[in-house]
Amino acid sequence: MGRVEREPDAVRRTVRELVRNHRRWWEGTDRAAWFGDERVGRFLEDSSALLAAQGKFLAFRLEVAGQSIAWNVGAVDRGRYFEQFISFDREYTAYSPGVLLAILMARDLIDSGATEIELGPGINDRKRDLGGKPAVYDRLRGYRGWFRAIAALHASWEGRAA
């Protein structure tokens, strides 16, 4: 089940779970220090809760049998979601929990009126690691129906791919 947290305390808990999961799976690797020490964790929790209290931060979770297995957290402002961090429990890798959560997250964001989703920098890092070149994907804008077609036409007039 996908859940979206908007309340400060729930957002704080979700960020804490995400960081804990990250540390669990990346301990002993060069990625282990991405979140720094406990002070950084507290700062992330507090700043996320502060933004959530202003209606500017969302925390998404994917749960199986009441246990969180994937997380995606980020800021939201004027119809745009800025993904900050994503993590998933590596025990479930074969089932692509991060992808499933991303689909559920995008659906929720579109339903709530978001028109753009900015994916985090990890997407570009992974693409570079695989030999690809990062690109802007305007089609990820959350327009539906005729609005999507109009946005595509507008993008082509501006010389961008839709």
N, C-alpha and C positions, 0 to 999 in steps of 0.2 A: 504494500500500500504506500502511495506517495503522500507525504504530509508537507504542508508549508507552514512555517512558524513566522508570526508577525509580532508577537508580544515579546517585550524585552527579556524576560526571564527565560522563555522558551528558546529565543534566539541565542542567548548566552549559553544555555545547555548544549544546543546543537553545535555551536562553534567549539565548545570544549570537547565534545565527542569527536568532531572532525580532527582536531589537533591530536587528541589521544590516539585515534586510529592511524593517523599519519606517522606518529612516533613509533607506534607498535610495528608497523610494516617496514619502515625505512631505517630503523636503528642499525647502526653499523655500516651505513652507506653514506655517500656524499650528500644525499638528500635528507639525512637525519636532522641537520641543523637548519632546515628551511624556516622553522618557527622559533628559532632561538631558544632561550631558557624560559622558565616559568613566568618571568616578568612579562615577556612578550605575549605569552598565552593569556595572561590576565588583561593585558592591554587590548588584545584582539577581542576578548569577551566583553570588556567594558565598552569599547568603542562601538562594537556591533550592537550592544544593548542600547547605547545612547542613540544611535541612528535609528534603531527599531522604534524607540519611543517617539521619534519624530516621523515615523512612517516611511523611513528611507532605507530600510535594510530587511532582507528576507533570508530565511534559512530553510532549505528544502532537505527532506530526509526520505529515504526509501526504507521501508521496514518489511521484514519477513518474520512472521510469528512474534510480533512485538519487539523485535530486535532491529536496531538501525544497522543497515549494511552499506549505505551510500549517502553522501552529503554534498550539497552545493550551496554556498552562501555568497551573498553579494549585495551591493547597494542598488537602490532603485530610485530614479529621479525622472519626473516628467515623462513617463512612458518608456523609459530606457532602463534595462537591467544590466548592471556591470558585474559579471561573475568575478568573485575575488578568489575563492578557493574551492576545490573539489577533491573528494577523497572517497575511496570505497574499500570495503573489507576484501582483501585479496583471496580469502577462502571462497568467494563467490565469483571469481574472475571469469570462469567458464560461462556464466550466465549474463555477462555484460551489465552489471548493476548500474554503472556510471551512465551508460547509454540509455538504459530504461529511465533512470532518474531524469536525464536531460530531456527526454521526450515528454515525460509528465510535467517537468518544470516549464518547458516551452508552452505546453497546452495551458497550464495555469496562468502563466504570464499573459498569453494572448487573450484568454478569457477575462482577465482583469484589466485589459486595455493597453498592455504594453505594445509598443510598435517596433522596438529594437532590442536585440539581445547582444551584448558585447561579451564574447567569450574571453576567458582569462588567457594570460600569456603562455600557459602550458601547452595550449593547442598549437601555437606557432613553434614552440620548442620541439614538440614531438614531430611536427611536420618536417622541420629542419633535420632532425636526427634521422629521419627516413629518406633524406635526400630531396625533399620537396621545397617549394618556395611558398612562404605564407602569402595569403591573399585575403582581400576583403570579400565577404560573402553577403552581398546586399539581400539575397533571397531569404536570409534568416530574419529579416524584418517581419514582424508579426501581422502583416496585412492579410485580410481574408477577402475572398470573392473578388468583386470588381475592383476593390481598392488595390489588390495585389497586381492586377493587370494594369491599372493606371500607374502604379509605382514603377512597374517594369517599363512602361512606355516612357515615363518621365526619365528614368535612368538611361534609356537608350538615347534620348534627346541630348542628355548631358555627356554621352560617350562612355557610360559605364555599363558593365554587364549587370543584368537584373537577376 
